[in-house]
Amino acid sequence: MQLVNIIKPTHRCNLACKYCYNEDERQPIMSLEILEKTIKDTFEYANKIKVFTYVHFIWHGGEPMFPGIKFYENVIAFQKNIVTA
């Protein structure tokens, strides 16, 4: 069984649709501290429950690529650190 975690790293979007209601001023991109904690907590939960054989992350948004490639390089680094620990 796989554990699927849907993460929204940003609420920002590049489309500017006229009907969009999202004009809030929250932090536009998830901080690296929250990103690392989210990934760590996901793996800890999967290990605690002991029924999951695979952890799958879905990156949702706004526009999920808006945070940039460096953000996702950090994702991979955080996941590798946890899996190999």
DSSP file with accessible surface (Angstrom, degrees, kcal/mol):
  #  RESIDUE AA STRUCTURE BP1 BP2  ACC     N-H-->O    O-->H-N    N-H-->O    O-->H-N    TCO  KAPPA ALPHA  PHI   PSI    X-CA   Y-CA   Z-CA
    1    1 A M              0   0  143      0, 0.0    52,-3.1     0, 0.0    53,-1.0   0.000 360.0 360.0 360.0 141.6    0.0    0.0    0.0
    2    2 A Q  E     -a   54   0A 100     50,-0.2     2,-0.5    51,-0.2    53,-0.2  -0.825 360.0-137.3-108.5 147.6    1.3    3.5   -0.8
    3    3 A L  E     -a   55   0A  27     51,-2.9    53,-3.4    -2,-0.3     2,-0.5  -0.891  20.4-159.9 -97.2 125.8    0.9    6.7    1.3
    4    4 A V  E     -a   56   0A  66     -2,-0.5     2,-0.5    51,-0.2    53,-0.2  -0.942   7.2-171.7-111.7 124.1    0.1    9.7   -0.9
    5    5 A N  E     -a   57   0A  42     51,-2.7    53,-2.4    -2,-0.5     2,-0.6  -0.970   9.6-155.5-116.5 118.5    0.8   13.1    0.4
    6    6 A I  E     -a   58   0A 103     -2,-0.5     2,-0.4    51,-0.2    53,-0.2  -0.845  16.5-169.1 -95.1 118.9   -0.5   16.1   -1.7
    7    7 A I  E     -a   59   0A   7     51,-3.1    53,-3.1    -2,-0.6     3,-0.1  -0.925  18.0-157.3-116.0 134.4    1.6   19.2   -0.9
    8    8 A K        +     0   0  110     -2,-0.4    53,-0.2    51,-0.2    51,-0.1  -0.855  13.1 178.4-108.4  94.0    0.8   22.7   -2.0
    9    9 A P        +     0   0    2      0, 0.0    21,-3.2     0, 0.0     2,-0.3   0.680  68.5  12.3 -74.4 -15.2    4.1   24.5   -2.0
   10   10 A T  B     -B   29   0B   4     50,-0.5    52,-0.5    19,-0.2    19,-0.2  -0.992  47.1-155.0-155.0 152.7    2.6   27.8   -3.2
   11   11 A H        +     0   0   26     17,-0.8    18,-0.1    -2,-0.3     2,-0.1   0.394  68.6 109.4-103.9  -0.7   -0.8   29.4   -3.8
   12   12 A R        -     0   0  109     16,-0.7    51,-2.8    51,-0.1    50,-0.6  -0.398  48.1-171.7 -74.9 153.6    0.7   31.7   -6.5
   13   13 A C        -     0   0   65     49,-0.3     3,-0.1    -2,-0.1    -2,-0.0  -0.985  27.6-144.7-146.1 151.2   -0.2   31.2  -10.1
   14   14 A N  S    S+     0   0  106     -2,-0.3    -2,-0.0     1,-0.1    -1,-0.0   0.345  85.8  76.6 -99.6   8.3    1.0   32.6  -13.4
   15   15 A L  S    S-     0   0  121      2,-0.0    -1,-0.1     0, 0.0     0, 0.0   0.822  71.2-156.7 -92.0 -32.0   -2.4   32.6  -15.1
   16   16 A A        -     0   0   93      1,-0.1     2,-0.1    -3,-0.1    -2,-0.0   0.917  18.3-165.9  55.0  48.5   -4.1   35.7  -13.6
   17   17 A C    >   -     0   0   43      1,-0.1     3,-1.3     2,-0.1    -1,-0.1  -0.385  23.4-130.9 -64.3 140.7   -7.6   34.4  -14.4
   18   18 A K  T 3  S+     0   0  217      1,-0.3    -1,-0.1    -2,-0.1    -2,-0.0   0.789 106.4  52.1 -64.6 -28.4  -10.3   37.1  -14.1
   19   19 A Y  T 3  S+     0   0  195      2,-0.0    -1,-0.3     0, 0.0    -2,-0.1   0.503  80.9 123.9 -87.9  -2.0  -12.5   34.8  -11.9
   20   20 A C    <   -     0   0   60     -3,-1.3     0, 0.0     1,-0.1     0, 0.0  -0.322  41.1-169.5 -66.1 138.5   -9.7   33.9   -9.4
   21   21 A Y        +     0   0  215      1,-0.1     2,-1.3    -2,-0.0    -1,-0.1   0.421  53.2 108.5-103.2  -2.2  -10.5   34.7   -5.8
   22   22 A N        +     0   0   47      1,-0.2    -2,-0.1   -11,-0.1    -1,-0.1  -0.607  25.3 132.5 -88.3  92.8   -7.0   34.2   -4.4
   23   23 A E        +     0   0  159     -2,-1.3    -1,-0.2     2,-0.0    -3,-0.0   0.082  30.3 135.8-121.7  19.9   -5.7   37.6   -3.5
   24   24 A D        -     0   0   59      1,-0.1    -2,-0.0    -3,-0.1     0, 0.0  -0.212  52.5-137.6 -71.3 165.4   -4.4   36.8    0.0
   25   25 A E        +     0   0  179      2,-0.0    -1,-0.1     3,-0.0    -2,-0.0   0.036  52.2 135.2-112.9  23.1   -1.0   38.1    1.2
   26   26 A R  S    S-     0   0  149      1,-0.2   -15,-0.1     2,-0.1     0, 0.0  -0.131  77.9 -62.7 -62.2 171.1    0.3   35.0    3.0
   27   27 A Q        -     0   0  134      1,-0.2    -1,-0.2   -17,-0.0   -16,-0.2  -0.395  53.6-144.0 -56.1 123.8    3.9   33.8    2.5
   28   28 A P  S    S+     0   0   51      0, 0.0   -17,-0.8     0, 0.0   -16,-0.7   0.772  77.1  34.7 -71.8 -26.2    3.8   33.0   -1.3
   29   29 A I  B    S-B   10   0B  47    -19,-0.2   -19,-0.2   -18,-0.1    -2,-0.0  -0.991  92.7-102.2-132.0 137.8    6.1   30.0   -1.2
   30   30 A M        -     0   0   39    -21,-3.2     2,-0.0    -2,-0.4   -20,-0.0  -0.268  43.4-115.9 -55.0 134.7    6.5   27.3    1.5
   31   31 A S     >  -     0   0   25      1,-0.1     4,-2.7    -4,-0.0     5,-0.2  -0.320  18.0-117.3 -70.7 157.1    9.6   27.9    3.6
   32   32 A L  H  > S+     0   0   70      1,-0.2     4,-2.8     2,-0.2     5,-0.2   0.852 115.4  57.1 -64.5 -31.6   12.4   25.3    3.5
   33   33 A E  H  > S+     0   0  138      2,-0.2     4,-2.2     1,-0.2    -1,-0.2   0.933 110.6  41.9 -64.7 -44.9   11.8   24.6    7.2
   34   34 A I  H  > S+     0   0   86      2,-0.2     4,-2.7     1,-0.2    -2,-0.2   0.899 113.7  53.8 -69.3 -39.0    8.2   23.7    6.6
   35   35 A L  H  X S+     0   0    0     -4,-2.7     4,-2.3     2,-0.2     5,-0.2   0.957 110.9  45.2 -57.7 -50.8    9.1   21.8    3.5
   36   36 A E  H  X S+     0   0   93     -4,-2.8     4,-2.7     1,-0.2     5,-0.2   0.920 113.9  49.3 -61.8 -43.2   11.7   19.7    5.4
   37   37 A K  H  X S+     0   0  115     -4,-2.2     4,-3.1    -5,-0.2     5,-0.2   0.909 109.9  51.9 -63.2 -40.8    9.3   19.1    8.4
   38   38 A T  H  X S+     0   0   36     -4,-2.7     4,-2.0     2,-0.2    -2,-0.2   0.932 113.1  43.7 -62.5 -45.8    6.4   18.1    6.0
   39   39 A I  H  X S+     0   0    0     -4,-2.3     4,-2.2    -5,-0.2     5,-0.2   0.941 115.7  48.4 -65.3 -45.5    8.6   15.5    4.3
   40   40 A K  H  X S+     0   0  101     -4,-2.7     4,-2.6    -5,-0.2    -2,-0.2   0.935 112.1  48.3 -60.4 -47.7   10.1   14.2    7.6
   41   41 A D  H  X S+     0   0   61     -4,-3.1     4,-2.4     1,-0.2    -1,-0.2   0.866 108.8  54.8 -63.2 -35.4    6.6   13.9    9.2
   42   42 A T  H  X S+     0   0   10     -4,-2.0     4,-2.3    -5,-0.2    -1,-0.2   0.951 111.9  42.4 -63.1 -48.1    5.3   12.1    6.2
   43   43 A F  H  X S+     0   0   28     -4,-2.2     4,-2.6     2,-0.2     5,-0.2   0.894 112.9  53.4 -67.3 -38.1    8.0    9.4    6.3
   44   44 A E  H  X S+     0   0   95     -4,-2.6     4,-2.2    -5,-0.2    -1,-0.2   0.919 110.2  47.9 -61.9 -42.3    7.8    9.2   10.1
   45   45 A Y  H  X S+     0   0  119     -4,-2.4     4,-2.5     2,-0.2     5,-0.3   0.935 111.2  50.3 -63.3 -46.2    4.0    8.5    9.8
   46   46 A A  H  X S+     0   0    6     -4,-2.3     4,-1.6     1,-0.2     6,-0.6   0.912 113.5  45.8 -59.6 -41.4    4.6    5.9    7.1
   47   47 A N  H  < S+     0   0  107     -4,-2.6    -1,-0.2     1,-0.2    -2,-0.2   0.860 112.4  51.4 -70.1 -34.6    7.2    4.1    9.3
   48   48 A K  H  < S+     0   0  165     -4,-2.2    -2,-0.2    -5,-0.2    -1,-0.2   0.917 111.3  45.4 -68.5 -43.5    5.0    4.3   12.4
   49   49 A I  H  < S-     0   0   64     -4,-2.5    -1,-0.2    -5,-0.2    -2,-0.2   0.831  89.0-158.6 -72.6 -33.7    1.9    2.8   10.8
   50   50 A K     <  +     0   0  171     -4,-1.6    -3,-0.1    -5,-0.3    -4,-0.1   0.699  65.9  93.8  65.0  22.7    3.9    0.1    9.1
   51   51 A V        +     0   0   78     -5,-0.4     2,-0.4   -50,-0.0    -1,-0.1   0.504  62.4  91.3-113.7  -8.6    1.4   -0.8    6.4
   52   52 A F        +     0   0   44     -6,-0.6   -50,-0.2     1,-0.1     3,-0.1  -0.726  43.4 179.3 -93.9 132.7    2.9    1.5    3.7
   53   53 A T  S    S+     0   0  123    -52,-3.1     2,-0.3    -2,-0.4   -51,-0.2   0.494  73.5  28.3-102.7  -7.6    5.5    0.1    1.3
   54   54 A Y  E     -a    2   0A 135    -53,-1.0   -51,-2.9     2,-0.0     2,-0.5  -0.991  63.0-147.0-155.5 140.7    5.9    3.4   -0.7
   55   55 A V  E     -a    3   0A  26     -2,-0.3     2,-0.4   -53,-0.2   -51,-0.2  -0.968  19.3-170.8-112.4 128.4    5.5    7.1   -0.1
   56   56 A H  E     -a    4   0A  70    -53,-3.4   -51,-2.7    -2,-0.5     2,-0.4  -0.971   6.3-157.6-122.8 130.0    4.3    9.2   -3.0
   57   57 A F  E     -a    5   0A  24     -2,-0.4     2,-0.5   -53,-0.2   -51,-0.2  -0.912   1.5-163.5-108.2 135.1    4.3   13.0   -3.1
   58   58 A I  E     -a    6   0A  65    -53,-2.4   -51,-3.1    -2,-0.4     2,-0.7  -0.978  12.8-145.8-114.4 127.4    2.0   15.0   -5.4
   59   59 A W  E     +a    7   0A  59     -2,-0.5     2,-0.2   -53,-0.2   -51,-0.2  -0.852  28.0 170.0 -98.9 113.9    3.0   18.7   -5.9
   60   60 A H        +     0   0  105    -53,-3.1   -50,-0.5    -2,-0.7     2,-0.3  -0.589  11.1 113.0-114.5 175.2   -0.1   20.8   -6.3
   61   61 A G  S    S-     0   0   14      1,-0.4   -50,-0.2    -2,-0.2     2,-0.1  -0.873  77.5 -57.2-159.4-163.9   -0.6   24.5   -6.3
   62   62 A G  S    S-     0   0   32    -50,-0.6    -1,-0.4   -52,-0.5   -49,-0.3   0.753 131.4 -21.6 -23.3-125.8   -1.3   27.5   -7.5
   63   63 A E  S >  S-     0   0   61    -51,-2.8     3,-2.1    -2,-0.1   -51,-0.1  -0.942  70.6-154.4-108.5 107.8    1.4   26.7  -10.0
   64   64 A P  T 3  S+     0   0   30      0, 0.0    -1,-0.1     0, 0.0     4,-0.1   0.730  91.8  54.8 -62.0 -20.1    3.6   24.0   -8.5
   65   65 A M  T >  S+     0   0  107      1,-0.2     3,-1.5     2,-0.1     6,-0.1   0.544  81.1  93.2 -89.1  -2.7    6.7   25.0  -10.5
   66   66 A F  T <  S+     0   0   72     -3,-2.1    -1,-0.2     1,-0.3     3,-0.1   0.854  75.0  62.8 -58.9 -35.4    6.5   28.6   -9.4
   67   67 A P  T 3  S-     0   0   22      0, 0.0     4,-0.4     0, 0.0    -1,-0.3   0.730 108.2-128.2 -64.6 -19.8    9.0   27.9   -6.4
   68   68 A G    <>  -     0   0   27     -3,-1.5     4,-1.2     1,-0.1     3,-0.4  -0.071  24.8 -67.5  95.6 166.9   11.7   27.1   -9.0
   69   69 A I  H  > S+     0   0  114      1,-0.2     4,-2.1     2,-0.2     5,-0.2   0.847 125.2  61.3 -64.6 -36.3   14.1   24.2   -9.5
   70   70 A K  H  > S+     0   0  130      1,-0.2     4,-2.1     2,-0.2    -1,-0.2   0.896 100.1  56.4 -60.0 -38.2   16.2   24.9   -6.4
   71   71 A F  H  > S+     0   0   11     -3,-0.4     4,-1.7    -4,-0.4    -1,-0.2   0.944 110.5  43.5 -56.9 -47.1   13.1   24.3   -4.3
   72   72 A Y  H  X S+     0   0   29     -4,-1.2     4,-2.2     2,-0.2    -1,-0.2   0.780 106.9  59.3 -76.3 -24.1   12.7   20.8   -5.8
   73   73 A E  H  X S+     0   0   96     -4,-2.1     4,-2.3     2,-0.2    -1,-0.2   0.898 106.9  49.4 -65.2 -37.7   16.4   20.1   -5.5
   74   74 A N  H  X S+     0   0   31     -4,-2.1     4,-3.0     2,-0.2     5,-0.3   0.885 106.2  56.5 -65.4 -38.7   15.9   20.7   -1.8
   75   75 A V  H  X S+     0   0    5     -4,-1.7     4,-2.6     2,-0.2    -2,-0.2   0.957 109.6  44.9 -54.8 -51.2   12.9   18.3   -1.9
   76   76 A I  H  X S+     0   0   90     -4,-2.2     4,-2.7     1,-0.2    -2,-0.2   0.922 113.4  49.9 -63.0 -42.6   15.1   15.5   -3.3
   77   77 A A  H  X S+     0   0   41     -4,-2.3     4,-2.4     2,-0.2    -1,-0.2   0.930 111.5  48.3 -62.7 -44.6   17.9   16.2   -0.8
   78   78 A F  H  X S+     0   0   25     -4,-3.0     4,-1.8     2,-0.2    -2,-0.2   0.922 113.0  48.0 -62.4 -42.8   15.5   16.2    2.2
   79   79 A Q  H  X S+     0   0   44     -4,-2.6     4,-2.8    -5,-0.3     5,-0.2   0.933 111.6  49.5 -65.9 -42.9   13.9   12.9    1.0
   80   80 A K  H  X S+     0   0  134     -4,-2.7     4,-2.4     1,-0.2    -1,-0.2   0.905 109.3  52.6 -62.0 -42.1   17.3   11.3    0.4
   81   81 A N  H  X S+     0   0   98     -4,-2.4     4,-0.5    -5,-0.2    -1,-0.2   0.884 113.9  42.9 -61.5 -38.1   18.5   12.3    3.9
   82   82 A I  H >< S+     0   0   45     -4,-1.8     3,-0.6    -5,-0.2    -2,-0.2   0.931 114.8  47.9 -75.5 -42.7   15.5   10.8    5.5
   83   83 A V  H 3< S+     0   0   99     -4,-2.8    -2,-0.2     1,-0.2    -3,-0.2   0.884 116.8  42.8 -67.1 -37.5   15.4    7.6    3.5
   84   84 A T  H 3<        0   0  113     -4,-2.4    -1,-0.2    -5,-0.2    -2,-0.2   0.536 360.0 360.0 -87.9  -5.2   19.2    6.9    4.0
   85   85 A A    <<        0   0  118     -3,-0.6    -3,-0.1    -4,-0.5    -4,-0.0  -0.270 360.0 360.0 -75.0 360.0   19.1    7.9    7.7
